[in-house]
């Protein structure tokens, strides 16, 4: 296969497997202008899928999202294949059947005897090895992963996965085709979880760890990650939407594929939830209840407190520096001192950005940690945590300060890294490690995480925004307190930390 251009719209695209993903992919190819053939081993399933796709095209036309003539033309290009032999002239075959390696291998072995050698073969697998699926093929070089996200007609991201034997021309042609279909493709190597399911693990894992350590309840953790971290949904509500069984299975699959690497360790709490049959929205109960009249638990929010008249800022606050201008605009007098990275409240207590330490280490000091925010100017909630020696008056001064800046305030337990800081540090770590290992480019990883899971920033973009010194400090502190290897910063983060330090020294020397 030498052609690297997108597959011509006159060529047939075949979709094998007509469940939700198969139907969605077929609809995308149809609307893009291809003749599409549907095949399913289950009797009558392909005909049912064709009827469902046609009905969706009708609804798009009724809503004005598809012209009537385009709807008619697309419906006319949709055909049902009775046998695999009916796919002989396909230029691209995309498989979306059950996630079982042996079943997929058997299917592609049959397809290889039917289609031409220049036909591109693709799997929509989200959890199996592309290399392993292609392992028994006569021409493995034309085999790629094309991982669409559900619902395929709506979500723009497609991971184009190259297996060990995939030809560069095949991957390039698959990428160009997805782009022609109006998608945003990203390239990645065949690694457990590909990009999104690999790098997103800490978003769920850290929340579950915090819950297990009784730092906060699910509703509080969700609220802080949404309203302070800037994430579209919290991890508990998101896993309820995905399905606890599905999310736990992906986590376990990635963990096992990485030979039980502690960075991917599954949660016992989530396992118990799955074993109890509380799978989320689809069963009416997960972390939250979804029955008639069910209400979401209230998030603990501090009562109004008076704003301090003045605060003292010591040194620079790094990513939290915007708080200084916000305080001044709120009418709070700000004094500045040269050294340090914290604020001093009127009563003498220190207010510090969470950096991975636990507050019991400040047992004899009045210290309040505040959590990391994606953007302090737009965040609507801030989480605080206090040292054992912090007085109620010190806490009230901290609460009043953030309330004066327009934030709801939630106080959580003493836990290293709090909620957002530890989650983001781990996301950055896994993303940097993936780049270092050649899984994908930094640009493609950031694109995948923004589009695939709606993160407010790509993790590598976040690393630059925060500074790798901060990320490395958080991870090192967490690693010291949880010496399992889970939080040990990857070599890439350590390298970037040293590069930043050298650049700053060079700048100071000039």
C-alpha positions as CSV (number, residue, x, y, z in Angstrom):
1,X,0.0,0.0,0.0
2,X,1.6,3.2,-1.2
3,X,-1.3,5.7,-1.4
4,X,-1.3,8.1,1.6
5,X,-4.3,10.2,0.4
6,X,-7.8,9.9,2.0
7,X,-9.9,7.1,0.6
8,X,-11.9,8.4,-2.3
9,X,-15.6,9.1,-1.5
10,X,-16.7,6.9,-4.4
11,X,-15.1,3.9,-2.7
12,X,-17.0,1.6,-0.3
13,X,-16.5,1.7,3.4
14,X,-17.6,-1.5,5.2
15,X,-18.6,-1.6,8.9
16,X,-18.6,-5.0,10.6
17,X,-20.6,-5.0,13.9
18,X,-23.7,-2.9,14.1
19,X,-24.1,-2.0,17.7
20,X,-24.0,1.6,18.9
21,X,-20.4,2.3,17.8
22,X,-20.8,0.5,14.4
23,X,-23.9,2.4,13.6
24,X,-22.3,5.7,14.6
25,X,-19.2,5.0,12.4
26,X,-21.4,4.0,9.5
27,X,-23.4,7.2,9.8
28,X,-20.2,9.3,9.8
29,X,-18.9,7.6,6.6
30,X,-22.3,7.9,4.9
31,X,-22.6,11.6,5.6
32,X,-19.0,12.1,4.3
33,X,-20.2,10.7,0.9
34,X,-19.2,7.0,0.9
35,X,-21.2,4.0,-0.1
36,X,-21.5,2.0,3.1
37,X,-22.1,-1.7,3.6
38,X,-23.2,-3.0,7.0
39,X,-22.4,-6.6,8.1
40,X,-23.3,-8.3,11.4
41,X,-23.1,-12.0,12.1
42,X,-26.3,-11.8,14.1
43,X,-29.4,-12.6,12.0
44,X,-31.3,-9.4,11.1
45,X,-29.1,-7.1,13.1
46,X,-27.6,-5.4,10.0
47,X,-31.1,-4.7,8.7
48,X,-32.2,-3.3,12.0
49,X,-29.1,-1.1,12.2
50,X,-29.7,0.2,8.6
51,X,-33.2,1.2,9.7
52,X,-31.9,2.9,12.8
53,X,-29.3,4.9,10.8
54,X,-31.9,5.9,8.2
55,X,-34.2,7.1,11.1
56,X,-31.3,9.2,12.5
57,X,-30.7,10.7,9.1
58,X,-34.4,11.6,8.9
59,X,-34.2,13.4,12.3
60,X,-31.1,15.3,11.1
61,X,-33.0,16.5,8.1
62,X,-36.1,17.4,10.2
63,X,-33.9,19.6,12.4
64,X,-32.3,21.3,9.4
65,X,-28.8,19.8,10.1
66,X,-28.9,17.8,6.8
67,X,-30.4,19.0,3.6
68,X,-33.2,16.7,2.3
69,X,-31.3,15.8,-0.9
70,X,-28.2,15.0,1.2
71,X,-30.4,12.8,3.4
72,X,-31.8,11.0,0.4
73,X,-28.4,10.5,-1.2
74,X,-26.9,9.2,2.1
75,X,-29.8,6.7,2.6
76,X,-29.4,5.5,-1.0
77,X,-25.7,4.7,-0.3
78,X,-26.5,2.5,2.7
79,X,-26.6,-1.2,2.0
80,X,-26.7,-4.4,4.0
81,X,-24.2,-7.2,3.4
82,X,-25.5,-10.7,3.7
83,X,-22.1,-12.3,3.9
84,X,-18.5,-11.2,4.3
85,X,-18.0,-11.9,0.6
86,X,-20.3,-8.9,-0.1
87,X,-17.5,-6.7,1.2
88,X,-15.0,-7.8,-1.5
89,X,-14.8,-4.3,-3.1
90,X,-14.4,-2.3,0.1
91,X,-11.5,0.2,0.3
92,X,-11.8,0.3,4.1
93,X,-13.3,-2.1,6.6
94,X,-13.9,-0.9,10.1
95,X,-14.6,-3.6,12.8
96,X,-16.7,-2.7,15.9
97,X,-17.6,-6.1,17.3
98,X,-17.2,-7.7,20.8
99,X,-14.0,-6.9,22.7
100,X,-12.5,-10.4,22.5
101,X,-9.1,-10.9,20.9
102,X,-9.7,-14.3,19.4
103,X,-13.1,-13.3,17.9
104,X,-11.5,-10.2,16.2
105,X,-8.5,-12.2,14.9
106,X,-10.8,-14.8,13.4
107,X,-12.9,-12.0,11.7
108,X,-9.9,-10.3,10.1
109,X,-8.4,-13.6,9.0
110,X,-11.7,-14.2,7.1
111,X,-11.8,-10.7,5.7
112,X,-8.2,-11.0,4.4
113,X,-9.3,-13.8,2.2
114,X,-12.1,-11.6,0.8
115,X,-10.9,-8.1,0.3
116,X,-8.1,-6.9,-2.0
117,X,-4.6,-6.4,-0.6
118,X,-4.8,-2.6,-0.8
119,X,-8.0,-2.6,1.4
120,X,-7.3,-0.8,4.7
121,X,-8.4,-2.9,7.7
122,X,-9.2,-1.1,10.9
123,X,-10.4,-1.9,14.4
124,X,-12.4,0.4,16.7
125,X,-11.1,-1.5,19.8
126,X,-10.6,0.7,22.9
127,X,-8.9,-1.9,25.0
128,X,-7.2,-4.6,23.0
129,X,-3.7,-4.5,21.3
130,X,-3.8,-3.5,17.7
131,X,-0.6,-5.4,17.2
132,X,-2.1,-8.6,18.7
133,X,-5.2,-8.4,16.5
134,X,-3.1,-8.0,13.4
135,X,-0.6,-10.7,14.5
136,X,-2.0,-13.6,12.5
137,X,-2.7,-11.6,9.3
138,X,-0.9,-12.3,6.0
139,X,-0.5,-8.5,5.3
140,X,-0.4,-6.9,8.8
141,X,1.0,-3.7,7.4
142,X,-2.4,-2.5,6.2
143,X,-4.0,-2.9,9.7
144,X,-4.6,0.1,11.9
145,X,-6.7,1.2,14.9
146,X,-9.4,3.7,14.3
147,X,-10.8,4.4,17.7
148,X,-13.9,6.6,17.5
149,X,-15.5,8.0,20.7
150,X,-19.2,7.5,21.5
151,X,-21.3,9.0,20.0
152,X,-19.2,8.8,16.9
153,X,-21.3,11.2,14.8
154,X,-21.0,14.0,17.5
155,X,-17.5,13.6,19.1
156,X,-14.7,14.8,16.9
157,X,-11.8,12.8,18.2
158,X,-10.4,9.7,16.4
159,X,-7.3,8.0,17.7
160,X,-5.3,6.5,14.8
161,X,-3.3,3.7,16.3
162,X,-0.2,2.1,14.6
163,X,0.5,-1.4,15.6
164,X,4.0,-2.9,15.7
165,X,3.7,-4.0,12.0
166,X,1.5,-1.1,10.7
167,X,2.9,0.5,7.6
168,X,3.4,4.3,7.8
169,X,1.4,4.7,4.6
170,X,-1.5,2.8,6.0
171,X,-1.6,5.0,9.2
172,X,-1.3,8.2,7.1
173,X,-4.1,7.1,4.8
174,X,-6.3,6.3,7.8
175,X,-5.5,9.7,9.4
176,X,-6.3,11.5,6.1
177,X,-9.6,9.7,5.7
178,X,-10.7,10.5,9.3
179,X,-9.8,14.2,8.6
180,X,-11.8,14.2,5.4
181,X,-14.7,12.9,7.4
182,X,-14.6,16.1,9.5
183,X,-13.0,14.4,12.5
184,X,-9.9,15.5,14.4
185,X,-7.5,12.6,14.2
186,X,-4.5,12.1,16.4
187,X,-1.7,9.6,15.9
188,X,-0.5,7.2,18.5
189,X,1.5,4.1,19.0
190,X,-0.1,0.8,20.1
191,X,0.0,1.2,23.9
192,X,-2.5,0.1,26.6
193,X,-5.4,2.6,26.6
194,X,-3.9,4.4,23.6
195,X,-3.9,8.1,24.5
196,X,-7.1,9.0,26.3
197,X,-7.8,5.8,28.3
198,X,-4.1,5.7,29.3
199,X,-3.6,9.3,30.4
200,X,-7.1,9.8,32.0
201,X,-6.6,7.1,34.6
202,X,-5.5,9.5,37.4
203,X,-8.7,11.6,37.0
204,X,-10.6,8.7,38.4
205,X,-7.9,7.0,40.5
206,X,-7.0,10.0,42.6
207,X,-10.7,10.8,43.3
208,X,-11.2,7.2,44.4
209,X,-8.1,7.3,46.6
210,X,-9.3,10.6,48.2
211,X,-12.6,8.9,48.9
212,X,-11.0,5.8,50.4
213,X,-8.8,8.1,52.7
214,X,-12.0,9.9,53.8
215,X,-10.7,13.3,52.7
216,X,-14.1,14.2,51.2
217,X,-17.2,12.6,49.9
218,X,-17.9,12.0,46.2
219,X,-20.2,15.1,45.9
220,X,-17.5,17.3,47.4
221,X,-14.7,15.9,45.2
222,X,-16.8,16.2,42.1
223,X,-17.7,19.8,43.0
224,X,-14.1,20.8,43.6
225,X,-12.8,19.3,40.4
226,X,-15.6,21.0,38.4
227,X,-15.8,24.4,40.1
228,X,-12.1,24.8,41.0
229,X,-10.3,22.5,38.6
230,X,-12.4,23.5,35.6
231,X,-13.3,20.0,34.5
232,X,-16.6,19.5,32.7
233,X,-17.8,16.7,35.1
234,X,-16.4,15.2,38.3
235,X,-15.0,11.7,38.3
236,X,-17.8,10.1,40.4
237,X,-20.7,11.5,38.2
238,X,-18.7,10.8,35.1
239,X,-18.1,7.1,36.0
240,X,-21.8,6.8,36.9
241,X,-22.5,8.0,33.4
242,X,-20.0,5.7,31.7
243,X,-21.0,2.8,33.9
244,X,-18.9,1.7,36.9
245,X,-18.4,-1.8,35.4
246,X,-17.1,-0.3,32.1
247,X,-14.8,2.2,33.8
248,X,-13.4,-0.3,36.3
249,X,-12.8,-2.8,33.5
250,X,-10.8,-0.3,31.5
251,X,-8.8,0.6,34.5
252,X,-8.1,-3.0,35.3
253,X,-7.2,-3.8,31.7
254,X,-4.7,-0.9,31.5
255,X,-3.2,-2.0,34.9
256,X,-2.8,-5.6,33.8
257,X,-1.3,-4.5,30.4
258,X,1.3,-2.5,32.3
259,X,2.1,-5.5,34.5
260,X,0.5,-4.0,37.6
261,X,2.4,-0.7,37.5
262,X,1.3,1.1,40.7
263,X,0.5,4.3,38.7
264,X,-2.6,2.4,37.3
265,X,-3.7,0.4,40.4
266,X,-7.5,-0.1,40.4
267,X,-9.7,1.0,43.3
268,X,-11.1,-1.5,45.8
269,X,-14.0,0.9,46.5
270,X,-15.0,0.9,42.9
271,X,-14.6,-2.9,42.7
272,X,-17.1,-3.2,45.6
273,X,-19.5,-0.8,43.9
274,X,-19.4,-3.0,40.8
275,X,-19.8,-6.2,42.8
276,X,-22.9,-4.7,44.5
277,X,-24.5,-4.1,41.1
278,X,-24.5,-0.3,41.6
279,X,-23.3,0.5,38.1
280,X,-24.5,4.1,37.8
281,X,-27.3,5.7,35.8
282,X,-28.1,2.4,33.9
283,X,-29.0,0.7,37.2
284,X,-30.4,3.7,39.0
285,X,-27.7,3.7,41.6
286,X,-24.0,4.3,41.5
287,X,-22.1,6.8,43.6
288,X,-25.3,8.7,43.4
289,X,-29.0,7.7,43.3
290,X,-31.0,8.2,40.0
291,X,-34.4,7.1,40.9
292,X,-37.5,9.3,40.8
293,X,-37.1,12.1,43.2
294,X,-33.5,11.4,44.0
295,X,-31.4,14.4,44.9
296,X,-27.7,14.9,44.7
297,X,-26.0,15.2,48.1
298,X,-25.3,18.8,49.2
299,X,-21.7,20.0,49.0
300,X,-20.5,21.3,52.3
301,X,-20.0,25.1,51.9
302,X,-18.8,27.5,54.6
303,X,-21.1,30.1,56.0
304,X,-20.3,33.8,55.2
305,X,-17.3,35.1,57.0
306,X,-15.9,38.7,57.2
307,X,-13.1,39.5,54.7
308,X,-9.8,40.4,56.2
309,X,-8.9,44.1,55.9
310,X,-5.3,43.2,54.7
311,X,-3.0,40.4,53.8
312,X,0.7,40.1,53.2
313,X,2.0,38.4,50.1
314,X,5.5,36.8,50.5
315,X,7.4,36.4,47.3
316,X,5.5,35.2,44.2
317,X,2.6,32.8,44.4
318,X,3.3,31.1,41.1
319,X,0.1,29.9,39.4
320,X,-1.9,31.5,42.2
321,X,-0.5,35.0,41.6
322,X,-3.8,36.3,40.1
323,X,-5.2,36.1,43.6
324,X,-3.2,39.2,44.5
325,X,-4.9,41.5,41.9
326,X,-8.3,39.9,42.8
327,X,-7.8,40.8,46.5
328,X,-6.8,44.4,45.6
329,X,-9.9,44.8,43.4
330,X,-12.0,43.4,46.3
331,X,-10.8,46.3,48.5
332,X,-8.4,44.2,50.5
333,X,-5.1,45.9,51.3
334,X,-2.1,43.9,50.0
335,X,1.4,44.3,51.5
336,X,4.3,42.6,49.7
337,X,7.4,41.0,51.1
338,X,10.3,39.7,49.1
339,X,10.8,36.1,50.3
340,X,8.6,33.1,50.4
341,X,5.6,31.7,48.4
342,X,2.6,32.3,50.7
343,X,0.2,34.8,52.1
344,X,0.0,35.9,55.8
345,X,-3.4,36.5,57.2
346,X,-4.1,39.3,59.8
347,X,-3.9,36.9,62.7
348,X,-0.5,35.6,61.6
349,X,-1.7,32.3,60.0
350,X,-0.1,31.3,56.7
351,X,-2.1,30.6,53.6
352,X,-0.3,28.3,51.1
353,X,-1.0,26.7,47.7
354,X,-1.2,22.9,48.1
355,X,2.1,21.3,47.1
356,X,1.9,17.7,48.0
357,X,2.7,17.8,51.7
358,X,0.3,16.8,54.5
359,X,-0.7,19.4,57.1
360,X,0.1,17.2,60.0
361,X,3.7,18.1,59.2
362,X,2.8,21.7,60.3
363,X,1.4,20.4,63.6
364,X,2.7,23.4,65.6
365,X,2.0,26.1,63.0
366,X,-1.1,27.9,61.9
367,X,-1.3,26.9,58.2
368,X,-4.2,26.7,55.8
369,X,-3.7,25.1,52.4
370,X,-5.8,26.1,49.4
371,X,-6.2,23.9,46.3
372,X,-4.9,24.4,42.8
373,X,-7.4,26.0,40.4
374,X,-7.2,25.9,36.6
375,X,-8.0,29.6,36.5
376,X,-8.4,31.5,39.8
377,X,-10.3,34.3,38.1
378,X,-13.1,32.0,36.9
379,X,-13.1,29.3,39.6
380,X,-16.3,29.5,41.7
381,X,-15.2,27.2,44.5
382,X,-12.0,26.8,46.5
383,X,-11.1,23.9,48.8
384,X,-9.2,24.6,52.0
385,X,-7.5,22.3,54.6
386,X,-6.1,23.3,57.9
387,X,-3.2,22.2,60.1
388,X,-3.9,20.8,63.6
389,X,-2.7,24.1,65.2
390,X,-4.8,26.4,63.0
391,X,-7.3,28.3,65.1
392,X,-11.0,28.7,64.1
393,X,-10.1,32.4,63.7
394,X,-7.4,31.7,61.2
395,X,-9.7,29.5,59.2
396,X,-12.4,32.2,59.2
397,X,-9.9,34.7,57.9
398,X,-9.0,32.4,55.0
399,X,-12.7,31.6,54.3
400,X,-13.5,35.3,54.3
401,X,-10.7,36.1,51.9
402,X,-11.8,33.7,49.3
403,X,-15.5,34.6,49.7
404,X,-14.5,38.2,49.1
405,X,-13.0,37.0,45.8
406,X,-16.4,35.5,44.8
407,X,-15.7,31.9,45.7
408,X,-17.7,29.3,47.6
409,X,-15.4,27.7,50.1
410,X,-15.3,24.0,51.1
411,X,-13.1,22.6,53.9
412,X,-11.8,19.1,53.4
413,X,-9.6,16.8,55.5
414,X,-5.9,16.8,55.6
415,X,-4.7,14.9,52.6
416,X,-1.4,15.4,50.7
417,X,-1.9,17.3,47.4
418,X,-5.6,18.1,48.2
419,X,-7.9,17.3,45.3
420,X,-7.0,19.3,42.1
421,X,-3.3,19.6,42.7
422,X,-2.6,15.9,43.0
423,X,-4.9,15.0,40.2
424,X,-3.4,17.5,37.7
425,X,0.2,16.6,38.7
426,X,-0.5,12.9,37.9
427,X,-2.2,13.8,34.6
428,X,0.9,15.8,33.6
429,X,3.2,13.0,34.7
430,X,1.5,10.4,32.6
431,X,1.3,12.7,29.6
432,X,5.0,13.6,29.8
433,X,5.9,9.9,30.2
434,X,3.8,9.1,27.1
435,X,5.7,11.7,25.0
436,X,9.0,10.4,26.3
437,X,8.1,6.9,25.3
438,X,7.0,7.9,21.8
439,X,3.3,7.1,22.3
440,X,2.2,10.4,20.7
441,X,3.3,13.9,20.2
442,X,2.7,16.5,22.9
443,X,0.3,18.3,20.5
444,X,-1.7,15.2,19.8
445,X,-1.9,14.3,23.5
446,X,-3.3,17.7,24.5
447,X,-5.7,17.6,21.6
448,X,-6.9,14.1,22.6
449,X,-7.5,15.0,26.2
450,X,-9.3,18.3,25.4
451,X,-11.6,16.7,22.8
452,X,-11.9,13.1,24.1
453,X,-12.6,13.9,27.8
454,X,-13.3,17.7,27.7
455,X,-10.4,18.7,29.9
456,X,-10.1,22.5,30.4
457,X,-6.5,22.2,29.2
458,X,-4.2,19.6,27.8
459,X,-2.0,18.0,30.4
460,X,1.2,19.2,28.7
461,X,-0.2,22.7,28.3
462,X,-1.0,22.5,32.0
463,X,2.5,21.5,32.8
464,X,3.9,24.6,31.1
465,X,1.2,26.7,32.8
466,X,2.1,25.5,36.3
467,X,5.8,25.1,35.7
468,X,7.5,21.7,36.0
469,X,9.1,22.7,39.2
470,X,5.7,22.8,40.9
471,X,4.6,19.6,39.2
472,X,7.8,17.8,40.3
473,X,7.5,19.2,43.8
474,X,4.0,17.9,44.2
475,X,4.9,14.5,42.9
476,X,8.0,14.2,45.0
477,X,6.1,15.2,48.2
478,X,3.4,12.6,47.4
479,X,6.0,10.0,46.6
480,X,7.6,10.6,50.0
481,X,4.3,10.1,51.8
482,X,3.1,7.2,49.6
483,X,6.4,5.3,48.8
484,X,4.8,2.8,46.5
485,X,6.1,4.2,43.2
486,X,2.7,5.5,42.2
487,X,3.7,9.1,42.6
488,X,7.4,8.9,41.7
489,X,7.8,11.6,38.9
490,X,8.7,10.1,35.6
491,X,12.1,10.9,34.1
492,X,10.6,13.4,31.7
493,X,9.1,15.5,34.5
494,X,12.4,15.4,36.4
495,X,14.3,16.4,33.2
496,X,11.9,19.3,32.5
497,X,12.2,20.5,36.1
498,X,16.0,20.6,35.7
499,X,15.7,22.4,32.3
500,X,13.5,25.0,33.9
501,X,15.9,25.5,36.8
502,X,18.8,25.8,34.4
503,X,17.0,28.4,32.3
504,X,16.1,30.5,35.3
505,X,19.7,30.4,36.6
506,X,20.9,31.4,33.2
507,X,18.4,34.3,33.2
508,X,19.5,35.4,36.7
509,X,23.2,35.2,35.7
510,X,22.7,37.6,32.8
